[in-house]
Amino acid sequence: ECNRITTGIMQAISWCLMQKGVKSGEITVDFASEKKNRLTDNELFSEDLNCDPEPLPKEFINYSERTRALYIRIVRIDRLLYENNGSIENPVHNMMNKIEKI
């Protein structure tokens, strides 16, 4: 589970940095939308914990659940951005615009 969590977090951070590059103009949307630059591992968190969670610290279980939820949300945003052929506004970039105005 530790390896799965680490992999998910690293992939999510990489994806977020890619979106930041798109927002700043350093990376094109076409480049960011290439399969190698997207979150394509839908199966990463499809299974439950592969062990008995009873002996694990509650903080670890909580961290695992939060990581799973975050990864699933980012996968959903990735699909919205790059599988709708640009038919909707980019929510990540819109949110970044709002944050910059604060």
C-alpha positions in Angstrom: 0.0 0.0 0.0 2.9 2.4 0.7 4.2 1.9 -2.8 0.7 2.5 -4.3 0.2 5.6 -2.3 3.7 7.0 -3.3 3.0 6.2 -6.9 -0.4 7.9 -6.8 1.0 11.0 -5.2 3.9 11.3 -7.6 1.6 10.9 -10.6 -0.8 13.4 -9.2 1.9 16.0 -8.6 3.4 15.4 -12.0 0.0 16.0 -13.6 -0.6 19.2 -11.6 2.8 20.5 -12.6 2.0 19.8 -16.2 -1.2 21.8 -15.9 0.7 24.6 -14.3 3.0 24.6 -17.4 0.0 24.8 -19.7 -1.4 27.7 -17.7 1.9 29.6 -17.8 2.3 28.9 -21.6 5.5 26.8 -21.2 3.7 23.7 -22.4 1.1 23.4 -25.1 -2.3 21.8 -24.5 -1.6 19.3 -27.2 1.6 18.2 -25.4 -0.2 17.9 -22.1 -3.0 15.9 -23.7 -0.6 13.2 -25.0 -1.3 9.9 -23.3 2.2 9.8 -21.7 1.5 13.1 -19.9 -1.9 12.1 -18.5 -3.2 10.0 -15.6 -3.9 6.8 -17.4 -3.6 4.3 -14.5 -7.3 3.8 -13.7 -6.5 0.6 -11.9 -4.0 2.0 -9.4 -6.5 2.3 -6.6 -9.2 0.0 -7.9 -8.4 -2.6 -5.2 -8.9 -2.3 -1.5 -6.0 -2.6 0.9 -4.2 -5.9 0.2 -3.7 -6.6 3.9 -5.6 -6.6 7.2 -6.0 -2.9 8.1 -6.5 -3.7 11.9 -2.8 -3.6 12.9 -2.1 -0.4 10.8 -2.2 3.0 12.4 -5.4 4.9 11.9 -3.5 7.8 10.5 -2.1 5.6 7.8 -5.5 4.3 6.8 -6.8 7.9 6.8 -3.9 9.0 4.6 -4.5 6.1 2.2 -8.2 7.0 1.9 -7.4 10.6 1.3 -4.7 9.8 -1.3 -7.2 7.5 -3.1 -9.9 10.2 -3.1 -7.5 12.8 -4.4 -6.2 10.6 -7.2 -9.7 9.7 -8.3 -10.7 13.4 -8.5 -7.6 14.3 -10.5 -8.3 11.4 -12.9 -11.8 12.7 -13.4 -10.5 16.2 -14.1 -8.0 14.8 -16.6 -10.9 13.1 -18.4 -12.9 16.3 -18.4 -10.1 18.3 -19.8 -8.7 16.0 -22.5 -11.5 13.6 -23.5 -14.2 16.2 -24.3 -12.3 17.8 -27.2 -12.2 21.1 -25.4 -15.9 21.3 -25.3 -15.9 22.6 -21.8 -13.9 25.2 -20.0 -10.7 24.0 -18.2 -11.7 24.0 -14.5 -8.1 23.7 -13.3 -7.0 26.8 -15.2 -10.1 28.7 -14.2 -9.5 27.9 -10.6 -5.8 29.0 -10.9 -7.0 32.3 -12.4 -9.3 32.8 -9.4 -6.5 32.1 -7.0 -4.2 34.5 -8.7 -6.8 37.3 -8.4 -7.0 36.9 -4.6 
